[in-house]
Amino acid sequence: MADSEFSPSPEQDDDSLRTRFSWFLSGVSMIFSIPAFILMTAHVGFAGFASENGVSLLQASFMVAAIWALPANIVLIGAISGGYSLLGAAIAVALSSIRLMPMVAAFIPEMRGPKTRKITLLFLSHFIAVTAWVMGMERFQHIPRNMRTSYFAGLGMTLTVTNSLVVALVYFLSTDFPPIVFAALFFLTPMYFLTSLWGSARDRSIHVAMVSGLVLFPLIHHLAPAYDLLLTGFAGGAATMGYVYWARARAS
């Protein structure tokens, strides 16, 4: 969203006087929000999943910090338990993370300030996952543009570090949790992703993409369970592009 779309208000002028550190702390404070809590509960489930598949505590915590995207971590553990080669596991993780590329492309222009360095954007892009993306997009319009990198640094780094510690802590206690509890907590994150992405969508094509994926996945999983996610992405993307072309033709 361009700067010209914002009309500065007295409240925004007052906010612009805040230091970068105070905006960083504002991002840190979002760890006490409902989306952050839901993400932490999902990582409780991930810790149990990692423990059951023989992944060590250090490995599981490192995966959260280094890969960060929870679905990619699940794919990696699945590849390890399935006996995939190193190359095969790397390709599986890469394919599961391609979905983040358009999110980063949309997020960076919103976060970038007039004097933001590229190295800063490159560093902060590591922390862009669905939860951080949604929370950032919802809050950026209330944050001065030159303070958005500071805010997101606090938000993204805190989410990553906290969930790495959650995984380490729960790993110690995993034997005391029944598997059904891990499964239930694990399920909260996709439900939150769906509702958050639906509500924050700025274009009808995003709704079409989500509905296409939800409708097509059961059929594709039945026909080709080994490639269900990949094929659903291609099919849903094709359906969405068809809708975009149809909408443009109708508008013209």
DRENPA-3360 file (N, C-alpha, C; in nm, 2 decimals, always signed):
BEGIN
1 = MADSEFSP = +0.09/-0.12/+0.00/+0.00/+0.00/+0.00/+0.09/+0.12/+0.00 ~ +0.06/+0.21/-0.09/+0.15/+0.33/-0.11/+0.13/+0.43/+0.01 ~ +0.24/+0.51/+0.03/+0.23/+0.61/+0.14/+0.12/+0.71/+0.11 ~ +0.09/+0.74/-0.02/-0.01/+0.84/-0.05/-0.15/+0.80/+0.00 ~ -0.17/+0.67/+0.03/-0.30/+0.62/+0.07/-0.32/+0.65/+0.22 ~ -0.22/+0.69/+0.29/-0.23/+0.72/+0.43/-0.24/+0.87/+0.45 ~ -0.34/+0.92/+0.52/-0.35/+1.06/+0.56/-0.30/+1.07/+0.70 ~ -0.19/+1.14/+0.73/-0.14/+1.15/+0.86/-0.23/+1.21/+0.96;
9 = SPEQDDDS = -0.25/+1.15/+1.07/-0.33/+1.20/+1.18/-0.25/+1.25/+1.30 ~ -0.31/+1.33/+1.39/-0.23/+1.37/+1.50/-0.18/+1.25/+1.58 ~ -0.26/+1.14/+1.59/-0.21/+1.02/+1.66/-0.09/+0.96/+1.60 ~ -0.09/+0.95/+1.46/+0.03/+0.90/+1.39/+0.15/+0.99/+1.41 ~ +0.13/+1.12/+1.41/+0.24/+1.22/+1.44/+0.30/+1.19/+1.57 ~ +0.22/+1.17/+1.67/+0.27/+1.14/+1.81/+0.34/+1.01/+1.81 ~ +0.29/+0.91/+1.74/+0.35/+0.78/+1.74/+0.49/+0.78/+1.67 ~ +0.51/+0.87/+1.57/+0.63/+0.88/+1.50/+0.75/+0.93/+1.59;
17 = LRTRFSWF = +0.71/+0.99/+1.70/+0.81/+1.03/+1.80/+0.87/+0.92/+1.89 ~ +0.80/+0.81/+1.88/+0.85/+0.70/+1.96/+0.98/+0.64/+1.91 ~ +1.06/+0.59/+1.99/+1.19/+0.54/+1.95/+1.17/+0.40/+1.88 ~ +1.27/+0.37/+1.81/+1.27/+0.24/+1.74/+1.26/+0.12/+1.84 ~ +1.33/+0.14/+1.96/+1.32/+0.04/+2.06/+1.18/+0.02/+2.12 ~ +1.11/+0.13/+2.13/+0.97/+0.12/+2.18/+0.88/+0.04/+2.08 ~ +0.91/+0.07/+1.96/+0.83/-0.01/+1.86/+0.87/-0.15/+1.85 ~ +1.00/-0.18/+1.88/+1.05/-0.32/+1.89/+0.98/-0.39/+2.00;
25 = LSGVSMIF = +0.97/-0.32/+2.12/+0.90/-0.38/+2.23/+0.75/-0.40/+2.20 ~ +0.69/-0.31/+2.12/+0.55/-0.33/+2.08/+0.53/-0.46/+2.01 ~ +0.63/-0.49/+1.92/+0.62/-0.61/+1.85/+0.64/-0.73/+1.94 ~ +0.73/-0.72/+2.04/+0.76/-0.82/+2.13/+0.63/-0.85/+2.21 ~ +0.56/-0.75/+2.25/+0.44/-0.77/+2.33/+0.33/-0.85/+2.26 ~ +0.33/-0.86/+2.13/+0.23/-0.94/+2.06/+0.24/-1.09/+2.09 ~ +0.34/-1.13/+2.16/+0.35/-1.27/+2.20/+0.24/-1.30/+2.30 ~ +0.17/-1.20/+2.35/+0.06/-1.23/+2.45/-0.07/-1.22/+2.37;
33 = SIPAFILM = -0.07/-1.22/+2.24/-0.20/-1.22/+2.16/-0.25/-1.36/+2.14 ~ -0.37/-1.37/+2.10/-0.44/-1.50/+2.07/-0.37/-1.57/+1.95 ~ -0.34/-1.50/+1.84/-0.27/-1.57/+1.73/-0.13/-1.64/+1.78 ~ -0.06/-1.56/+1.86/+0.07/-1.62/+1.91/+0.05/-1.73/+2.00 ~ -0.06/-1.73/+2.08/-0.09/-1.84/+2.17/-0.13/-1.96/+2.09 ~ -0.21/-1.95/+1.98/-0.25/-2.06/+1.90/-0.13/-2.12/+1.83 ~ -0.03/-2.04/+1.79/+0.09/-2.09/+1.73/+0.17/-2.17/+1.83 ~ +0.18/-2.12/+1.95/+0.25/-2.19/+2.05/+0.19/-2.33/+2.08;
41 = TAHVGFAG = +0.05/-2.33/+2.09/-0.01/-2.46/+2.11/+0.02/-2.56/+2.00 ~ +0.02/-2.51/+1.88/+0.06/-2.60/+1.76/+0.20/-2.65/+1.78 ~ +0.29/-2.57/+1.83/+0.43/-2.62/+1.85/+0.44/-2.72/+1.96 ~ +0.34/-2.71/+2.05/+0.33/-2.82/+2.15/+0.31/-2.95/+2.08 ~ +0.21/-2.95/+1.99/+0.19/-3.07/+1.91/+0.31/-3.11/+1.83 ~ +0.38/-3.02/+1.77/+0.50/-3.05/+1.69/+0.61/-3.11/+1.78 ~ +0.62/-3.07/+1.90/+0.72/-3.13/+1.99/+0.69/-3.28/+2.01 ~ +0.56/-3.31/+2.03/+0.53/-3.45/+2.05/+0.55/-3.53/+1.92;
49 = FASENGVS = +0.52/-3.47/+1.81/+0.54/-3.53/+1.68/+0.69/-3.56/+1.66 ~ +0.77/-3.46/+1.69/+0.92/-3.48/+1.68/+0.97/-3.59/+1.77 ~ +0.92/-3.59/+1.89/+0.97/-3.69/+1.99/+0.93/-3.83/+1.95 ~ +0.80/-3.85/+1.90/+0.76/-3.98/+1.85/+0.83/-4.03/+1.73 ~ +0.89/-3.95/+1.66/+0.96/-3.99/+1.53/+1.12/-3.99/+1.55 ~ +1.16/-3.98/+1.68/+1.30/-4.00/+1.71/+1.39/-3.88/+1.68 ~ +1.33/-3.76/+1.66/+1.41/-3.64/+1.65/+1.45/-3.59/+1.78 ~ +1.57/-3.56/+1.80/+1.62/-3.52/+1.94/+1.57/-3.38/+1.97;
57 = LLQASFMV = +1.58/-3.34/+2.10/+1.53/-3.21/+2.15/+1.61/-3.10/+2.08 ~ +1.74/-3.11/+2.07/+1.82/-3.01/+2.00/+1.79/-2.99/+1.85 ~ +1.77/-3.11/+1.79/+1.73/-3.10/+1.65/+1.59/-3.04/+1.62 ~ +1.50/-3.07/+1.71/+1.36/-3.02/+1.69/+1.36/-2.86/+1.72 ~ +1.43/-2.82/+1.82/+1.44/-2.68/+1.85/+1.51/-2.60/+1.74 ~ +1.62/-2.66/+1.69/+1.70/-2.60/+1.58/+1.61/-2.59/+1.45 ~ +1.53/-2.69/+1.43/+1.44/-2.69/+1.31/+1.34/-2.57/+1.32 ~ +1.29/-2.55/+1.44/+1.19/-2.44/+1.45/+1.26/-2.30/+1.43;
65 = AAIWALPA = +1.38/-2.29/+1.48/+1.45/-2.16/+1.47/+1.50/-2.14/+1.33 ~ +1.55/-2.24/+1.26/+1.62/-2.23/+1.13/+1.52/-2.23/+1.01 ~ +1.42/-2.32/+1.02/+1.32/-2.33/+0.91/+1.20/-2.25/+0.94 ~ +1.16/-2.24/+1.06/+1.05/-2.16/+1.12/+0.91/-2.20/+1.07 ~ +0.89/-2.21/+0.94/+0.75/-2.25/+0.90/+0.72/-2.39/+0.95 ~ +0.61/-2.40/+1.02/+0.57/-2.52/+1.09/+0.54/-2.63/+0.99 ~ +0.47/-2.61/+0.88/+0.44/-2.72/+0.78/+0.57/-2.77/+0.72 ~ +0.67/-2.69/+0.70/+0.80/-2.74/+0.64/+0.87/-2.83/+0.74;
73 = NIVLIGAI = +0.86/-2.79/+0.87/+0.92/-2.88/+0.97/+0.85/-3.02/+0.98 ~ +0.72/-3.02/+0.96/+0.65/-3.14/+0.96/+0.69/-3.23/+0.84 ~ +0.70/-3.16/+0.73/+0.74/-3.23/+0.60/+0.88/-3.29/+0.62 ~ +0.97/-3.21/+0.68/+1.11/-3.26/+0.70/+1.11/-3.39/+0.79 ~ +1.03/-3.38/+0.90/+1.03/-3.50/+0.99/+0.96/-3.62/+0.92 ~ +0.86/-3.59/+0.84/+0.80/-3.70/+0.76/+0.90/-3.76/+0.66 ~ +0.98/-3.67/+0.60/+1.08/-3.72/+0.51/+1.19/-3.81/+0.58 ~ +1.23/-3.76/+0.70/+1.33/-3.84/+0.78/+1.27/-3.97/+0.82;
81 = SGGYSLLG = +1.15/-3.97/+0.87/+1.09/-4.10/+0.92/+1.06/-4.19/+0.80 ~ +1.04/-4.13/+0.68/+1.01/-4.21/+0.56/+1.14/-4.26/+0.49 ~ +1.26/-4.23/+0.54/+1.38/-4.28/+0.48/+1.42/-4.21/+0.36 ~ +1.38/-4.08/+0.34/+1.41/-4.01/+0.22/+1.56/-3.98/+0.22 ~ +1.62/-3.96/+0.10/+1.76/-3.91/+0.09/+1.77/-3.76/+0.13 ~ +1.89/-3.71/+0.15/+1.91/-3.57/+0.19/+1.85/-3.48/+0.08 ~ +1.88/-3.52/-0.05/+1.83/-3.44/-0.16/+1.67/-3.44/-0.16 ~ +1.62/-3.56/-0.14/+1.47/-3.57/-0.15/+1.40/-3.49/-0.04;
89 = AAIAVALS = +1.46/-3.50/+0.08/+1.41/-3.42/+0.20/+1.42/-3.27/+0.17 ~ +1.53/-3.23/+0.11/+1.55/-3.09/+0.08/+1.45/-3.04/-0.02 ~ +1.42/-3.12/-0.12/+1.32/-3.08/-0.23/+1.18/-3.08/-0.17 ~ +1.15/-3.17/-0.08/+1.02/-3.17/-0.01/+1.00/-3.05/+0.07 ~ +1.10/-3.01/+0.15/+1.09/-2.89/+0.23/+1.08/-2.76/+0.14 ~ +1.16/-2.76/+0.04/+1.16/-2.64/-0.05/+1.02/-2.63/-0.12 ~ +0.96/-2.74/-0.16/+0.83/-2.73/-0.23/+0.72/-2.68/-0.13 ~ +0.73/-2.73/+0.00/+0.63/-2.69/+0.09/+0.65/-2.54/+0.13;
97 = SIRLMPMV = +0.77/-2.48/+0.11/+0.79/-2.34/+0.15/+0.78/-2.25/+0.03 ~ +0.76/-2.29/-0.09/+0.74/-2.20/-0.20/+0.62/-2.11/-0.18 ~ +0.52/-2.16/-0.11/+0.40/-2.09/-0.08/+0.43/-1.95/-0.01 ~ +0.54/-1.95/+0.06/+0.58/-1.82/+0.13/+0.63/-1.72/+0.04 ~ +0.68/-1.75/-0.08/+0.74/-1.66/-0.17/+0.65/-1.54/-0.21 ~ +0.52/-1.57/-0.25/+0.43/-1.45/-0.28/+0.40/-1.37/-0.15 ~ +0.40/-1.44/-0.04/+0.37/-1.37/+0.09/+0.48/-1.27/+0.12 ~ +0.61/-1.31/+0.10/+0.72/-1.23/+0.12/+0.72/-1.11/+0.02;
105 = AAFIPEMR = +0.68/-1.14/-0.10/+0.68/-1.04/-0.21/+0.57/-0.93/-0.18 ~ +0.47/-0.97/-0.11/+0.36/-0.87/-0.08/+0.39/-0.80/+0.05 ~ +0.47/-0.87/+0.14/+0.49/-0.82/+0.28/+0.61/-0.71/+0.28 ~ +0.71/-0.74/+0.20/+0.83/-0.65/+0.20/+0.80/-0.51/+0.16 ~ +0.72/-0.48/+0.06/+0.69/-0.34/+0.03/+0.61/-0.27/+0.14 ~ +0.53/-0.35/+0.21/+0.45/-0.29/+0.32/+0.54/-0.25/+0.44 ~ +0.65/-0.33/+0.46/+0.74/-0.32/+0.57/+0.85/-0.22/+0.54 ~ +0.89/-0.21/+0.42/+1.01/-0.13/+0.38/+0.98/+0.02/+0.41;
113 = GPKTRKIT = +1.08/+0.09/+0.47/+1.07/+0.23/+0.49/+1.15/+0.31/+0.39 ~ +1.15/+0.44/+0.39/+1.23/+0.51/+0.29/+1.38/+0.49/+0.30 ~ +1.43/+0.46/+0.41/+1.57/+0.44/+0.43/+1.61/+0.30/+0.47 ~ +1.52/+0.20/+0.45/+1.55/+0.07/+0.50/+1.66/+0.00/+0.41 ~ +1.76/-0.06/+0.47/+1.86/-0.12/+0.39/+1.82/-0.26/+0.35 ~ +1.87/-0.31/+0.24/+1.83/-0.44/+0.18/+1.87/-0.55/+0.28 ~ +1.99/-0.54/+0.34/+2.03/-0.64/+0.44/+1.94/-0.66/+0.55 ~ +1.87/-0.55/+0.59/+1.77/-0.56/+0.70/+1.65/-0.63/+0.65;
121 = LLFLSHFI = +1.60/-0.60/+0.53/+1.49/-0.67/+0.48/+1.52/-0.82/+0.46 ~ +1.64/-0.85/+0.41/+1.68/-0.99/+0.39/+1.68/-1.07/+0.52 ~ +1.73/-1.00/+0.63/+1.73/-1.07/+0.76/+1.59/-1.09/+0.81 ~ +1.50/-0.99/+0.80/+1.37/-1.00/+0.86/+1.28/-1.09/+0.78 ~ +1.31/-1.11/+0.65/+1.23/-1.20/+0.57/+1.23/-1.34/+0.62 ~ +1.34/-1.38/+0.70/+1.34/-1.52/+0.75/+1.22/-1.54/+0.85 ~ +1.17/-1.44/+0.91/+1.07/-1.45/+1.01/+0.93/-1.44/+0.96 ~ +0.92/-1.43/+0.82/+0.79/-1.42/+0.76/+0.73/-1.56/+0.74;
129 = AVTAWVMG = +0.63/-1.59/+0.82/+0.55/-1.71/+0.81/+0.41/-1.67/+0.83 ~ +0.31/-1.76/+0.82/+0.17/-1.72/+0.81/+0.13/-1.63/+0.93 ~ +0.16/-1.68/+1.05/+0.11/-1.60/+1.17/+0.17/-1.46/+1.17 ~ +0.31/-1.45/+1.15/+0.37/-1.32/+1.16/+0.32/-1.24/+1.04 ~ +0.30/-1.30/+0.93/+0.25/-1.22/+0.81/+0.11/-1.16/+0.84 ~ +0.02/-1.24/+0.89/-0.11/-1.19/+0.92/-0.11/-1.08/+1.03 ~ -0.03/-1.11/+1.13/-0.03/-1.01/+1.24/+0.04/-0.88/+1.19 ~ +0.14/-0.89/+1.11/+0.21/-0.77/+1.06/+0.12/-0.69/+0.97;
137 = MERFQHIP = +0.05/-0.76/+0.87/-0.04/-0.69/+0.78/-0.15/-0.62/+0.85 ~ -0.20/-0.68/+0.96/-0.31/-0.62/+1.03/-0.27/-0.49/+1.10 ~ -0.14/-0.49/+1.15/-0.09/-0.38/+1.23/-0.02/-0.27/+1.15 ~ +0.04/-0.30/+1.04/+0.12/-0.20/+0.97/+0.05/-0.07/+0.94 ~ -0.08/-0.07/+0.91/-0.15/+0.05/+0.88/-0.15/+0.15/+1.00 ~ -0.13/+0.10/+1.12/-0.13/+0.18/+1.24/+0.01/+0.22/+1.28 ~ +0.11/+0.18/+1.21/+0.25/+0.20/+1.25/+0.32/+0.29/+1.14 ~ +0.39/+0.39/+1.19/+0.47/+0.48/+1.09/+0.56/+0.39/+1.01;
145 = RNMRTSYF = +0.57/+0.43/+0.88/+0.64/+0.34/+0.79/+0.79/+0.32/+0.83 ~ +0.85/+0.43/+0.88/+0.99/+0.42/+0.91/+1.02/+0.34/+1.04 ~ +0.91/+0.29/+1.11/+0.92/+0.22/+1.23/+0.87/+0.07/+1.21 ~ +0.83/+0.04/+1.09/+0.77/-0.10/+1.07/+0.88/-0.21/+1.08 ~ +1.00/-0.18/+1.04/+1.10/-0.29/+1.05/+1.13/-0.32/+1.20 ~ +1.14/-0.21/+1.28/+1.16/-0.23/+1.42/+1.05/-0.31/+1.49 ~ +0.93/-0.28/+1.45/+0.81/-0.35/+1.50/+0.81/-0.50/+1.46 ~ +0.84/-0.52/+1.33/+0.83/-0.66/+1.29/+0.95/-0.74/+1.34;
153 = AGLGMTLT = +1.07/-0.67/+1.36/+1.18/-0.74/+1.42/+1.14/-0.80/+1.56 ~ +1.08/-0.71/+1.64/+1.03/-0.76/+1.77/+0.93/-0.87/+1.76 ~ +0.84/-0.86/+1.67/+0.73/-0.96/+1.65/+0.79/-1.09/+1.60 ~ +0.86/-1.09/+1.49/+0.91/-1.21/+1.43/+1.01/-1.28/+1.51 ~ +1.11/-1.21/+1.57/+1.22/-1.27/+1.65/+1.16/-1.33/+1.78 ~ +1.06/-1.26/+1.84/+1.00/-1.31/+1.96/+0.92/-1.44/+1.94 ~ +0.85/-1.44/+1.83/+0.77/-1.56/+1.79/+0.86/-1.68/+1.77 ~ +0.97/-1.66/+1.70/+1.06/-1.77/+1.67/+1.13/-1.82/+1.79;
161 = VTNSLVVA = +1.19/-1.73/+1.87/+1.26/-1.77/+1.99/+1.17/-1.84/+2.09 ~ +1.05/-1.78/+2.11/+0.95/-1.84/+2.21/+0.91/-1.98/+2.17 ~ +0.88/-2.00/+2.04/+0.83/-2.13/+2.00/+0.95/-2.23/+2.00 ~ +1.07/-2.19/+1.98/+1.18/-2.28/+1.99/+1.19/-2.33/+2.14 ~ +1.17/-2.24/+2.23/+1.18/-2.27/+2.37/+1.06/-2.36/+2.41 ~ +0.94/-2.33/+2.35/+0.82/-2.41/+2.38/+0.85/-2.56/+2.34 ~ +0.91/-2.58/+2.22/+0.93/-2.71/+2.17/+1.03/-2.78/+2.27 ~ +1.14/-2.71/+2.31/+1.23/-2.77/+2.40/+1.17/-2.81/+2.53;
169 = LVYFLSTD = +1.08/-2.72/+2.59/+1.02/-2.75/+2.72/+0.92/-2.87/+2.71 ~ +0.84/-2.87/+2.60/+0.74/-2.97/+2.59/+0.80/-3.11/+2.56 ~ +0.92/-3.10/+2.49/+0.99/-3.23/+2.46/+1.02/-3.31/+2.58 ~ +1.06/-3.23/+2.69/+1.09/-3.30/+2.82/+0.96/-3.37/+2.88 ~ +0.85/-3.30/+2.85/+0.72/-3.35/+2.91/+0.64/-3.44/+2.82 ~ +0.69/-3.47/+2.70/+0.61/-3.53/+2.60/+0.55/-3.67/+2.64 ~ +0.62/-3.74/+2.73/+0.58/-3.87/+2.78/+0.45/-3.86/+2.86 ~ +0.42/-3.74/+2.92/+0.31/-3.72/+3.00/+0.18/-3.67/+2.92;
177 = FPPIVFAA = +0.20/-3.65/+2.79/+0.08/-3.61/+2.71/+0.03/-3.72/+2.63 ~ -0.10/-3.75/+2.64/-0.16/-3.85/+2.55/-0.15/-3.80/+2.40 ~ -0.13/-3.89/+2.30/-0.12/-3.85/+2.16/-0.24/-3.77/+2.11 ~ -0.36/-3.80/+2.17/-0.48/-3.72/+2.12/-0.47/-3.57/+2.15 ~ -0.40/-3.54/+2.26/-0.38/-3.40/+2.30/-0.29/-3.33/+2.20 ~ -0.18/-3.40/+2.16/-0.09/-3.34/+2.06/-0.17/-3.32/+1.93 ~ -0.25/-3.42/+1.89/-0.32/-3.41/+1.76/-0.42/-3.29/+1.77 ~ -0.49/-3.27/+1.88/-0.59/-3.17/+1.89/-0.52/-3.03/+1.88;
185 = LFFLTPMY = -0.41/-3.01/+1.95/-0.33/-2.89/+1.95/-0.28/-2.86/+1.82 ~ -0.23/-2.96/+1.75/-0.17/-2.95/+1.62/-0.28/-2.90/+1.52 ~ -0.40/-2.93/+1.54/-0.51/-2.89/+1.45/-0.55/-2.75/+1.46 ~ -0.51/-2.68/+1.57/-0.55/-2.54/+1.59/-0.49/-2.45/+1.48 ~ -0.36/-2.48/+1.45/-0.29/-2.39/+1.36/-0.36/-2.38/+1.22 ~ -0.38/-2.49/+1.15/-0.45/-2.48/+1.02/-0.58/-2.41/+1.03 ~ -0.66/-2.43/+1.13/-0.78/-2.37/+1.15/-0.77/-2.21/+1.16 ~ -0.67/-2.18/+1.24/-0.64/-2.03/+1.25/-0.59/-1.97/+1.12;
193 = FLTSLWGS = -0.50/-2.05/+1.05/-0.45/-2.00/+0.92/-0.57/-1.97/+0.83 ~ -0.66/-2.06/+0.82/-0.77/-2.05/+0.73/-0.86/-1.93/+0.76 ~ -0.90/-1.91/+0.89/-0.98/-1.80/+0.92/-0.91/-1.67/+0.91 ~ -0.78/-1.66/+0.95/-0.70/-1.54/+0.94/-0.68/-1.49/+0.80 ~ -0.64/-1.59/+0.71/-0.61/-1.55/+0.57/-0.74/-1.51/+0.50 ~ -0.85/-1.58/+0.54/-0.98/-1.54/+0.48/-1.02/-1.40/+0.52 ~ -1.00/-1.37/+0.64/-1.04/-1.24/+0.69/-0.95/-1.12/+0.64 ~ -0.82/-1.16/+0.63/-0.72/-1.05/+0.59/-0.71/-1.04/+0.43;
201 = ARDRSIHV = -0.78/-1.12/+0.36/-0.76/-1.12/+0.21/-0.81/-0.99/+0.16 ~ -0.73/-0.93/+0.07/-0.76/-0.80/+0.01/-0.82/-0.82/-0.13 ~ -0.83/-0.94/-0.18/-0.88/-0.96/-0.32/-0.96/-1.09/-0.32 ~ -1.06/-1.09/-0.40/-1.15/-1.21/-0.41/-1.07/-1.33/-0.46 ~ -0.97/-1.31/-0.54/-0.89/-1.43/-0.59/-0.83/-1.51/-0.48 ~ -0.80/-1.45/-0.36/-0.75/-1.53/-0.25/-0.85/-1.62/-0.20 ~ -0.98/-1.57/-0.19/-1.09/-1.66/-0.14/-1.10/-1.78/-0.24 ~ -1.09/-1.75/-0.37/-1.11/-1.85/-0.47/-1.00/-1.96/-0.46;
209 = AMVSGLVL = -0.88/-1.91/-0.43/-0.77/-2.00/-0.41/-0.79/-2.10/-0.29 ~ -0.83/-2.04/-0.18/-0.85/-2.12/-0.06/-0.97/-2.22/-0.08 ~ -1.08/-2.18/-0.14/-1.19/-2.27/-0.16/-1.15/-2.38/-0.26 ~ -1.07/-2.34/-0.36/-1.03/-2.44/-0.46/-0.94/-2.55/-0.39 ~ -0.85/-2.51/-0.31/-0.77/-2.60/-0.24/-0.85/-2.69/-0.15 ~ -0.94/-2.64/-0.07/-1.02/-2.72/+0.02/-1.11/-2.82/-0.05 ~ -1.16/-2.78/-0.17/-1.25/-2.86/-0.25/-1.17/-2.97/-0.32 ~ -1.06/-2.93/-0.38/-0.98/-3.03/-0.46/-0.90/-3.13/-0.39;
217 = FPLIHHLA = -0.85/-3.09/-0.27/-0.76/-3.17/-0.20/-0.81/-3.31/-0.17 ~ -0.93/-3.33/-0.12/-0.98/-3.47/-0.09/-0.98/-3.56/-0.21 ~ -1.02/-3.50/-0.33/-1.02/-3.58/-0.45/-0.88/-3.62/-0.49 ~ -0.79/-3.52/-0.49/-0.65/-3.54/-0.54/-0.58/-3.64/-0.44 ~ -0.61/-3.62/-0.31/-0.55/-3.72/-0.22/-0.59/-3.86/-0.24 ~ -0.72/-3.88/-0.28/-0.77/-4.01/-0.31/-0.70/-4.07/-0.44 ~ -0.68/-3.98/-0.54/-0.62/-4.03/-0.66/-0.47/-4.04/-0.66 ~ -0.40/-3.95/-0.59/-0.26/-3.95/-0.59/-0.21/-3.91/-0.45;
225 = PAYDLLLT = -0.22/-3.99/-0.35/-0.19/-3.95/-0.21/-0.04/-3.91/-0.19 ~ +0.05/-3.96/-0.28/+0.19/-3.93/-0.26/+0.23/-3.79/-0.31 ~ +0.14/-3.73/-0.39/+0.17/-3.60/-0.45/+0.05/-3.51/-0.43 ~ -0.03/-3.53/-0.33/-0.16/-3.46/-0.31/-0.13/-3.31/-0.29 ~ -0.04/-3.27/-0.20/-0.01/-3.12/-0.18/+0.03/-3.05/-0.30 ~ +0.13/-3.11/-0.37/+0.18/-3.05/-0.49/+0.08/-3.04/-0.60 ~ +0.00/-3.14/-0.63/-0.10/-3.14/-0.73/-0.21/-3.05/-0.70 ~ -0.25/-3.04/-0.57/-0.35/-2.95/-0.52/-0.31/-2.81/-0.55;
233 = GFAGGAAT = -0.18/-2.78/-0.52/-0.13/-2.64/-0.54/-0.14/-2.60/-0.69 ~ -0.10/-2.69/-0.78/-0.11/-2.67/-0.92/-0.25/-2.65/-0.97 ~ -0.34/-2.74/-0.92/-0.48/-2.73/-0.97/-0.55/-2.61/-0.91 ~ -0.53/-2.58/-0.78/-0.59/-2.47/-0.72/-0.54/-2.34/-0.78 ~ -0.40/-2.33/-0.81/-0.35/-2.22/-0.87/-0.41/-2.19/-1.01 ~ -0.42/-2.30/-1.09/-0.48/-2.29/-1.22/-0.62/-2.24/-1.21 ~ -0.70/-2.29/-1.12/-0.84/-2.24/-1.10/-0.84/-2.10/-1.06 ~ -0.75/-2.05/-0.98/-0.75/-1.91/-0.94/-0.71/-1.82/-1.05;
241 = MGYVYWAR = -0.61/-1.87/-1.13/-0.57/-1.79/-1.25/-0.68/-1.78/-1.35 ~ -0.76/-1.89/-1.36/-0.87/-1.88/-1.45/-0.98/-1.78/-1.40 ~ -1.00/-1.78/-1.27/-1.09/-1.68/-1.22/-1.04/-1.54/-1.24 ~ -0.91/-1.51/-1.22/-0.85/-1.38/-1.24/-0.87/-1.33/-1.38 ~ -0.84/-1.42/-1.48/-0.86/-1.38/-1.62/-1.01/-1.35/-1.65 ~ -1.09/-1.44/-1.59/-1.24/-1.42/-1.61/-1.29/-1.29/-1.55 ~ -1.24/-1.25/-1.44/-1.28/-1.13/-1.37/-1.23/-1.01/-1.45 ~ -1.11/-1.02/-1.50/-1.06/-0.90/-1.58/-1.13/-0.89/-1.71;
249 = ARAS = -1.17/-1.00/-1.77/-1.24/-0.99/-1.90/-1.38/-0.93/-1.87 ~ -1.44/-0.97/-1.76/-1.57/-0.92/-1.73/-1.57/-0.77/-1.69 ~ -1.46/-0.73/-1.63/-1.45/-0.59/-1.59/-1.43/-0.50/-1.71 ~ -1.36/-0.56/-1.81/-1.33/-0.48/-1.93/-1.45/-0.49/-2.03;
% end
